[in-house]
Amino acid sequence: MRGQTASPTSTENGARVRAMSGMVKVLAFAGARDVIGNDEVAWALDDETTATALLDAIIARYPALGPMRRSLRLAVNGRYADDGDVVRHGDEVALLPPVAGG
């Protein structure tokens, strides 16, 4: 696993962030958004990482996501990510919990 920090850069008060060098933009939807308390978080990366390592770091920071772990999906730059897919500075990562509809 390559290194990443375990602490996001706050986007409190609903402030929007732009992807920039050394950061990824994490978008949270449905139950994940409820746990994180925001629909966007700027996440600092020391270096590129994998989708699984990033998800593990996010869950470490937001332990209430733990029960959703098996059903959470990540999308990187609009495409569903496999566990070993690389996440790089400037990427946009979506946390996608299961949703029900009708």
N, C-alpha and C positions, 0 to 999 in steps of 0.2 A: 504494500500500500504506500502510495506517495503521500506526503504530508499535506494536511490542511488544518486550518485552525478550527477550533470547536466553538467559536463564538461569532455570531453574525454581527454585521453592522446594523444598528437599529434604524428602522424606518418608521419611528413612532409618529403618531398623529396622522397616519395615512399618507405620509410623504412618499412620493414615487421616487424610484432610483433608476439610474441608467447603468447598464452593464459597463464596467470599466476594467482596465488592467488590474489583475490581482483579485478580481471579484467575480462572482456569478450572481445572477438574479434568480432567487428562488420564489416561484409563484405557488401559493397554497390555495387549494380549493376545498369546498365542502367541510367535512369534519377536520381536515388538516388545518384549514384556515381558522376554524374555531379554536383549536388547540394552540396554534401559534399566536393568534390574536391579531393577525394582519394578513392581507392577501399578497404582500410582497416583502421579502427580506433580502437585503444585500449580504452575501456570505463571502467572507474573505478566504481565499485559497493561497497557501504558500507555494503550491506547485499544482500541476494537473493531478487528478485523482480519478478513481473509478466511480461509477454510479452507486455501487454498493457501499463504498467507503464514505461517500458524501451522505447517503441516506443514513448510515450508521452514526455519523457525526451529528446530523440533524436530530435524530432520535435521542442521542446522548444529551443534546441541549434542551430538547422538548420531550421528556420521558413519557408524557401522556400519549405520544404517538406510538409508543411501544406495542400496545394491543392491536394496532392497525398494521404492524410491520409486514405480516404475511400477505396482506392484500393491497398495500400501497404500491403504486407504480410510479416510476419516474419517466418523464419525457424530457429529452435534451434537445433544445432548439426545434421543438415541434414534432419530434419523433420519439416513439416509445424506446426506452433505453434497456439494453440487456445489462446484467450485473457487471460485466467487465468493461462496458463502454466507458470511454475516457470523457471526463468533464474538464474543460479548460477555462482559463480566465476569459471572461466576456460571454460565456455561455448563459443561456436562459434555461433553467431547470424548473419543471412543473411537478409538484407533488400531487398525485392523483389518487385519492382514496376511492374505494368502491362507492358507487352511487346507485340509487334505485330510481326508477322512473315509471311512468305509466301512461 
